[in-house]
Amino acid sequence: MKQKENDSQRVPDVDVRDLKKRKLLEAQLLSLEAQMRNFGRIRDRLGGSGKDGTAYYGKLQARRDEVSKALKKLACGGPLPIASLANSPFQRPDQPLLTQPIAPARFIRELGVFGFGTSGDVQMAPASEGTNVVAHGTHPTSGEITTVPGAYPGSVTYTGLLHVGPESIPQDQFDPSIDYFWLHNWKYLVPFPPPTVESRLTYRFDVYARTNIFFEGSDAIAMAFVSVGETGNLTTGSDVVVNIDAGWPLMADLTQPTGSYNGHYGFIDGSVTVQRSFIVPGGHVPAIAMVVGAVAALSMMTEVHLVFADNSSISVGSQNMTGRVSYSYEPLPVAQP
């Protein structure tokens, strides 16, 4: 009885059950697919080590199928296509929410209240720490992804010196497989004002990721992700489960140069826009739980430093303002008796 009373007074939080496992599997799958797409480079290395490239490619395929099956068992929420919101006349996913039309006020006799569309922004609180995963495997590893304090609300800054050994190995024992994964994520709980009547809530935000890199070694991939959870009635003693994968704003093969990264040092940017809708009863406080995370995937005999001129970061914002989430309400028709 005492435990129930304590739960009823507990501040709502973000529930990240299964998220770590799912994201690590997704990172493995994405890494395997990246290596398969760029297999010509790996084949040359294998040939220099006296190994059969065709057999190794088959090994990658088998591992990809295995990881894919494991992911299907955990599947929940699914991908988040913005086009799925096009069924509402008040939603134009190609435009910011605050520029879209909203429903005018209408008195609803059956309820004795006005129903009207609204739109605006809510301010995010500073991120709270989520999960931290340190790589381990056959070869020695060191380092972890760590938070750099002082980031503005809606933004996280991180660093890390990540290393996989050994320092030397016989050429015929070299394996370019990406088998070592570091992960760190951060949590946000974002409530919205309650609607006057049952309404469709649409929310939208952008996620910007920048990884600053010093890279040396064989193969490595830097990633950033965002996942969400939703509730139409945020209450004390209940947590919002994060169970919807909302995209990977950053997916960078560190062996490949870009305009701001030369294949050894520099920075790489990426972004993704998240827009979703769900129904909220009148007078209830809805909320979304949001998790952003960084993943580093390395092969043996590789080192990645997540700093170049500045630390790495992930920022959430709307309308070019960090720490804001846009929202819009569309009242739903009242069912006739």
C-alpha positions in Angstrom: 0.0 0.0 0.0 2.8 2.4 0.9 4.5 1.6 -2.5 1.3 2.6 -4.4 1.0 5.8 -2.5 4.6 6.6 -3.4 4.0 5.8 -7.1 1.0 8.0 -7.2 3.2 11.0 -6.2 6.2 10.1 -8.3 7.1 12.6 -11.1 6.6 11.0 -14.6 9.8 9.9 -16.3 11.0 8.4 -19.6 11.0 4.6 -19.9 13.8 3.3 -22.2 13.0 -0.4 -21.8 14.5 -2.5 -24.7 15.8 0.7 -26.4 19.5 -0.1 -25.7 19.2 -3.6 -27.1 17.2 -2.5 -30.1 19.6 0.4 -31.0 22.7 -1.8 -30.7 21.1 -4.3 -33.0 20.2 -1.6 -35.5 23.7 -0.2 -35.3 25.1 -3.7 -36.1 22.8 -4.1 -39.0 23.6 -0.6 -40.4 27.4 -1.3 -40.0 27.1 -4.7 -41.8 25.2 -3.1 -44.7 27.7 -0.3 -45.0 30.6 -2.8 -45.2 28.7 -4.8 -47.8 28.1 -1.7 -49.9 31.8 -0.8 -49.9 33.1 -4.3 -50.1 35.5 -3.6 -52.9 37.8 -1.8 -50.4 37.5 -4.7 -47.9 38.2 -7.3 -50.5 41.5 -5.7 -51.4 42.6 -5.8 -47.7 41.5 -9.4 -47.4 43.5 -10.3 -50.5 46.6 -8.7 -49.0 46.1 -10.9 -46.0 45.7 -14.1 -48.0 42.0 -14.4 -47.2 39.0 -15.4 -49.5 36.9 -12.3 -50.1 33.9 -14.3 -51.4 33.8 -16.4 -48.3 34.1 -13.3 -46.1 31.2 -11.6 -48.0 29.1 -14.7 -47.3 29.9 -14.3 -43.6 28.7 -10.7 -43.6 25.5 -11.8 -45.3 24.9 -14.5 -42.7 25.5 -12.1 -39.8 23.2 -9.5 -41.4 20.4 -12.0 -41.7 20.9 -13.1 -38.0 20.8 -9.5 -36.7 17.8 -8.7 -38.9 15.8 -11.7 -37.4 16.7 -10.6 -33.9 15.5 -7.0 -34.7 12.1 -8.3 -35.9 11.5 -10.0 -32.6 12.0 -6.6 -30.9 10.1 -4.6 -33.5 7.7 -2.0 -32.0 6.5 1.3 -33.3 8.2 0.9 -36.7 9.6 3.6 -39.0 8.1 7.1 -39.0 7.1 8.3 -42.5 6.1 11.9 -42.4 3.8 11.2 -45.4 1.5 9.1 -43.2 0.1 12.4 -41.7 -1.3 13.6 -45.0 -4.8 12.4 -44.2 -5.6 15.5 -42.2 -6.6 18.7 -44.0 -4.8 20.8 -41.4 -1.4 19.0 -41.9 1.0 19.8 -44.7 4.2 17.9 -43.7 6.3 19.9 -46.2 5.7 23.1 -44.2 6.5 24.2 -40.6 3.5 23.7 -38.3 3.3 27.3 -37.3 2.7 28.4 -40.9 -0.2 25.9 -41.4 -3.9 26.9 -41.1 -5.6 26.1 -37.8 -9.3 25.5 -37.1 -11.4 28.5 -36.0 -13.2 28.5 -32.7 -16.5 26.6 -32.7 -19.0 26.3 -29.9 -19.9 22.6 -29.3 -23.4 22.5 -27.8 -23.1 18.8 -26.9 -20.2 19.6 -24.6 -21.0 23.2 -23.7 -17.4 24.4 -24.6 -15.6 26.0 -27.4 -13.3 23.8 -29.5 -10.6 25.6 -31.5 -7.3 24.9 -33.2 -4.2 26.2 -31.6 -0.5 26.1 -32.5 2.7 27.1 -30.8 6.0 26.0 -29.2 6.9 24.4 -25.9 10.3 24.7 -24.3 12.4 21.6 -23.5 14.1 21.1 -20.2 17.8 20.1 -20.0 18.5 16.5 -21.0 18.8 13.8 -18.4 21.3 10.9 -18.6 20.1 7.7 -20.2 22.1 4.6 -21.0 25.8 4.2 -21.4 27.4 1.2 -23.2 31.1 0.5 -23.4 32.4 -1.9 -26.1 33.9 -5.2 -25.3 35.1 -8.2 -27.4 38.0 -10.4 -28.3 40.5 -7.6 -28.4 41.2 -5.0 -25.7 39.1 -1.8 -25.7 39.2 1.5 -23.8 37.3 4.7 -23.5 33.6 5.7 -23.4 31.3 8.3 -24.7 30.9 10.9 -22.0 28.7 14.0 -21.5 30.3 17.4 -21.6 28.3 19.6 -19.1 26.9 23.0 -19.8 24.9 22.4 -23.0 21.9 24.6 -23.7 18.5 23.0 -23.0 17.6 20.9 -26.0 21.2 20.2 -26.8 23.8 17.6 -25.6 27.5 17.8 -26.0 29.8 14.7 -25.7 33.3 13.5 -26.2 35.2 10.3 -26.0 38.6 8.6 -26.9 37.6 5.2 -28.1 40.2 2.5 -28.9 40.2 -1.1 -30.0 43.5 -3.1 -30.0 45.7 -4.9 -30.4 48.6 -2.7 -31.3 50.0 -5.3 -33.8 48.9 -8.7 -35.1 50.1 -11.1 -37.8 48.7 -10.0 -41.2 46.8 -13.3 -41.7 44.9 -12.7 -38.5 43.5 -9.3 -39.4 39.7 -9.0 -39.5 38.0 -5.8 -40.8 34.6 -6.7 -39.2 33.0 -3.9 -37.2 32.4 -5.7 -33.9 32.8 -3.1 -31.2 30.0 -0.7 -30.3 29.8 2.3 -27.9 26.5 3.9 -27.1 25.3 6.8 -25.0 21.9 8.4 -24.9 20.0 11.2 -23.3 16.3 11.6 -22.3 13.7 14.4 -22.6 10.1 14.5 -21.4 8.1 17.2 -23.2 4.5 18.0 -22.1 2.0 20.0 -24.1 -0.9 22.3 -23.0 -4.2 20.4 -22.8 -6.8 20.9 -25.6 -10.3 22.1 -24.6 -12.0 19.2 -26.5 -10.8 15.9 -28.0 -8.2 16.9 -30.6 -5.5 15.6 -32.9 -2.1 16.8 -31.6 0.6 17.1 -34.2 4.1 17.8 -33.1 7.3 18.5 -35.0 10.9 19.0 -34.3 14.3 18.8 -36.0 17.3 16.9 -34.8 20.8 18.1 -35.8 23.9 16.0 -35.2 27.5 16.9 -35.6 30.4 14.5 -34.9 33.9 16.0 -34.6 36.4 13.3 -35.5 40.0 12.2 -35.3 40.1 8.8 -36.9 43.0 6.3 -37.3 42.9 2.6 -38.1 40.7 0.2 -40.1 36.9 0.7 -40.3 34.6 2.9 -38.2 31.1 4.4 -38.3 29.7 7.3 -36.3 26.0 7.5 -35.8 23.3 9.5 -34.0 19.7 8.4 -33.5 16.4 9.7 -32.1 13.4 7.7 -30.7 10.1 8.8 -29.2 7.2 7.7 -27.1 3.8 9.3 -26.8 0.9 9.5 -24.2 -2.4 11.4 -24.4 -2.6 11.7 -20.6 0.6 12.4 -18.6 -0.1 11.6 -15.0 2.0 11.2 -11.8 3.4 7.8 -11.2 3.4 6.7 -14.8 6.3 6.8 -17.3 6.3 7.3 -21.1 7.7 4.3 -22.9 10.1 5.1 -25.8 9.1 2.6 -28.4 9.0 4.5 -31.8 12.2 4.7 -33.9 12.3 8.2 -35.4 15.4 8.0 -37.5 19.2 8.4 -37.7 20.2 12.0 -38.3 23.8 10.9 -38.7 25.3 7.9 -40.3 28.9 8.5 -41.3 31.5 6.0 -42.6 34.7 7.4 -41.3 36.8 5.9 -44.0 35.0 8.1 -46.6 36.0 11.8 -47.0 33.3 14.6 -47.2 33.5 18.3 -47.7 34.3 19.0 -44.1 36.1 15.7 -43.3 39.2 14.4 -45.1 38.9 10.7 -44.0 41.1 11.3 -40.9 39.9 14.5 -39.2 37.2 17.1 -39.4 33.5 17.2 -38.7 30.4 15.6 -40.3 26.8 17.0 -40.0 23.4 15.4 -40.4 19.8 16.0 -39.6 16.3 14.5 -39.5 12.8 16.0 -39.1 10.3 14.2 -36.9 6.5 14.9 -37.3 3.8 12.7 -35.8 0.1 12.9 -34.6 -2.0 11.3 -32.0 -5.4 11.8 -30.3 -5.7 13.7 -27.0 -8.8 13.7 -24.9 -10.1 17.2 -23.9 -8.6 18.6 -20.7 -5.7 16.0 -20.6 -2.0 16.9 -20.7 -0.3 15.0 -23.5 3.5 14.4 -23.7 6.2 12.9 -25.7 9.3 11.2 -24.4 12.3 11.7 -26.6 15.7 10.0 -26.6 18.7 11.1 -28.6 21.8 9.0 -28.7 25.3 8.6 -30.2 26.8 5.3 -31.4 30.4 4.6 -32.4 31.1 1.3 -34.2 34.8 0.3 -34.6 36.8 -2.6 -36.0 39.9 -4.0 -34.5 43.1 -1.9 -34.4 41.1 1.4 -34.7 40.9 4.6 -32.6 38.3 7.4 -32.8 38.5 10.6 -30.9 35.1 12.4 -30.9 36.7 15.9 -30.8 38.0 18.1 -33.6 38.2 21.9 -32.8 35.1 21.3 -30.7 33.1 18.4 -29.0 30.4 16.4 -30.8 26.8 17.3 -30.2 23.1 16.5 -30.9 20.5 19.4 -30.8 16.8 19.4 -30.9 14.8 22.4 -32.1 12.1 23.9 -34.2 11.9 27.0 -36.3 15.7 27.4 -36.0 15.4 27.7 -32.2 17.2 25.1 -30.1 15.1 23.5 -27.3 11.7 24.2 -28.9 9.1 21.7 -30.1 6.3 22.9 -32.3 2.7 21.7 -31.9 -0.7 22.1 -33.4 -4.2 21.0 -32.3 -7.1 20.1 -34.6 -10.4 19.6 -32.8 -12.2 16.3 -33.7 -15.9 16.2 -34.7 -18.2 15.4 -31.9 -20.1 12.1 -32.4 -23.8 12.6 -32.6 -26.0 10.5 -30.3 
